[in-house]
Amino acid sequence: MALKTLKKDNTVSPFSAFENRFRKVMCNPTKRYFLLDLNHEQLEALYKGISPVIETSIFAEMEHVMTAIRTSCDAAIDRECENTELMSYMGNDKNFKRFITHVVTNYQSLQEQRINILMVHNKAYQRLEDSLFGEVFVSENGFQKSYQLHNELILAFHNGYHDLLFEGNVLDTDEKVEGKVIEPVIQRYDLRIRETLEGGENG
């Protein structure tokens, strides 16, 4: 049954307000390079997905919800679409369900930028960075290799964060971001650095 857009007293319903704001934010070519022009049924599915986790009301949380949708859309474009057009991607039922999952977990999670703050205070990250840019590693592999691995490390943090959101994991505390995102990546890269120093990698 379709969600009603108007109440009997002609005030705007929560879904209608959501739909109107979504169109202004995600379908405006002056604000978005990639437009997310979802049909009515898709918008209903998105609204029904996000509604249960909104503690107050859609009216109070509208901009927070729109931020989650916008950043989830960007994550889908960057990590999921590859050579597929955005709307073709969203037209696939499995993909669209993954997108809704990301929006819902994204809305409930700490913002992605929190990774950048947590990593620099993480002792394991500090040790890894010291090894990566230390005299031994740089003298044997060159600064360019250190710089490349460091960039890959940072990207791996952010990719891991979004992978977890797409899978339905809520990262709503510093402990979860460190334990599920930062530390597993550091362990992988610590091993790569040690293998490189031991001649386990070529170049």
C-alpha positions in Angstrom: 0.0 0.0 0.0 1.4 3.4 -1.1 2.4 5.9 1.6 -0.1 8.7 1.7 1.4 12.1 0.8 -1.2 14.2 2.5 -3.0 14.0 5.8 -6.8 14.7 6.0 -6.1 18.2 7.4 -3.9 19.0 4.3 -0.7 19.3 6.3 2.3 17.8 4.7 2.9 14.1 5.8 6.3 13.0 6.9 6.9 11.0 3.7 5.8 13.9 1.5 8.2 16.2 3.3 11.0 13.5 2.9 10.2 13.2 -0.8 10.2 16.9 -1.4 13.5 17.5 0.4 15.1 14.5 -1.4 14.2 15.9 -4.8 15.6 19.3 -3.9 18.9 17.8 -2.5 19.6 14.8 -4.7 17.9 15.8 -8.0 19.3 19.4 -8.3 21.9 19.7 -11.1 23.3 22.8 -9.5 24.2 20.9 -6.4 24.8 17.3 -7.7 26.9 16.2 -10.6 25.4 12.7 -10.4 21.6 13.0 -9.9 19.8 10.3 -7.9 16.4 10.4 -9.5 14.6 7.6 -7.7 11.1 6.7 -8.6 8.2 6.8 -6.1 8.5 3.1 -5.1 12.2 3.4 -4.5 11.7 6.5 -2.4 9.1 4.6 -0.3 11.5 1.7 0.2 14.3 4.1 1.3 11.9 6.0 3.6 10.7 2.7 5.2 14.3 1.6 5.6 15.4 4.8 7.4 12.3 5.5 9.4 12.6 2.9 12.2 16.1 4.2 13.2 14.9 7.9 13.5 14.4 8.5 17.2 12.6 11.8 16.9 10.9 12.7 13.6 11.8 13.0 10.0 11.1 16.7 10.3 13.7 17.1 13.1 16.3 14.8 11.5 15.7 15.8 7.8 19.2 17.3 7.2 20.9 14.4 9.0 19.0 12.0 6.8 19.9 13.9 3.7 23.5 13.9 4.6 23.4 10.2 5.1 21.8 9.7 1.7 24.2 12.0 -0.1 27.3 10.4 1.4 26.0 6.9 0.8 25.3 7.8 -2.8 28.9 9.1 -3.1 30.1 5.9 -1.6 28.1 3.8 -4.1 29.5 5.9 -7.0 33.1 5.6 -5.8 33.1 1.9 -4.7 30.2 0.1 -6.3 29.3 1.5 -9.6 32.6 1.2 -11.4 31.6 1.3 -15.1 27.9 1.2 -14.4 25.7 4.3 -14.6 24.4 5.3 -11.2 20.7 4.9 -12.1 21.4 1.5 -13.8 23.1 0.5 -10.5 20.1 1.7 -8.5 17.8 -0.2 -10.9 19.2 -3.5 -9.7 17.2 -4.7 -6.8 20.2 -6.3 -5.0 22.3 -3.1 -5.4 19.4 -0.9 -4.3 19.0 -2.9 -1.1 22.7 -2.6 -0.4 22.4 1.2 -0.9 19.5 1.4 1.6 21.5 -0.7 4.1 24.4 1.8 3.7 22.1 4.8 4.2 20.6 3.3 7.4 24.0 2.3 8.9 25.6 5.5 7.7 22.8 7.5 9.4 23.5 5.7 12.7 27.3 5.7 12.5 30.1 8.1 13.3 31.0 10.2 10.3 33.7 8.9 8.0 36.0 11.8 8.9 36.3 10.4 12.4 38.7 7.8 11.0 41.3 10.6 10.3 41.2 11.7 14.0 41.2 8.3 15.5 44.1 6.9 13.4 46.6 9.6 14.3 46.0 8.9 18.0 46.2 5.1 17.5 49.5 3.7 18.9 49.7 0.9 16.4 49.2 3.4 13.5 51.9 5.7 15.0 54.3 2.7 15.1 53.4 1.7 11.6 54.0 5.2 10.3 57.3 5.4 12.0 58.3 2.1 10.3 57.0 3.2 7.0 58.9 6.5 7.0 61.9 5.2 9.0 65.4 5.3 7.8 65.6 1.5 7.2 62.5 1.2 5.1 63.1 4.4 3.1 66.8 3.6 2.4 65.9 0.2 1.1 62.7 0.9 -0.8 62.7 4.7 -1.4 60.4 7.4 -0.2 58.1 6.9 -3.2 57.3 3.4 -2.0 56.7 4.7 1.6 54.4 7.4 0.3 52.5 4.9 -2.0 51.9 2.4 0.9 50.8 5.2 3.2 48.2 6.4 0.7 47.0 2.8 0.2 46.7 2.5 4.0 44.6 5.6 4.3 42.4 4.5 1.4 42.0 1.0 3.0 40.7 2.6 6.2 38.0 4.4 4.3 37.1 1.4 2.0 36.9 -0.8 5.0 34.5 1.6 6.7 32.2 1.7 3.8 32.4 -2.1 3.2 31.2 -2.6 6.8 28.3 -0.1 6.3 27.2 -1.9 3.1 27.2 -5.1 5.0 24.9 -3.6 7.7 27.4 -2.8 10.5 26.7 0.2 12.6 29.9 2.0 13.6 28.6 4.3 16.3 31.5 4.4 18.7 35.2 5.2 18.6 35.8 1.6 19.8 33.9 0.1 16.9 35.7 2.2 14.3 39.1 1.4 15.8 38.4 -2.3 16.4 36.6 -3.0 13.1 38.2 -0.5 10.7 41.5 0.8 11.8 43.2 -2.1 13.6 42.5 -4.9 11.0 43.9 -2.7 8.3 47.0 -1.8 10.4 47.6 -5.5 10.9 47.5 -6.2 7.2 49.9 -3.3 6.4 52.2 -4.1 9.2 52.7 -7.6 7.7 53.2 -6.0 4.2 55.9 -3.7 5.5 57.7 -6.6 7.3 57.5 -8.7 4.1 58.9 -5.9 2.1 61.8 -5.4 4.5 62.5 -9.1 4.4 62.4 -9.2 0.6 58.9 -10.7 0.5 57.8 -8.3 -2.2 59.4 -7.3 -5.5 60.1 -3.5 -5.9 
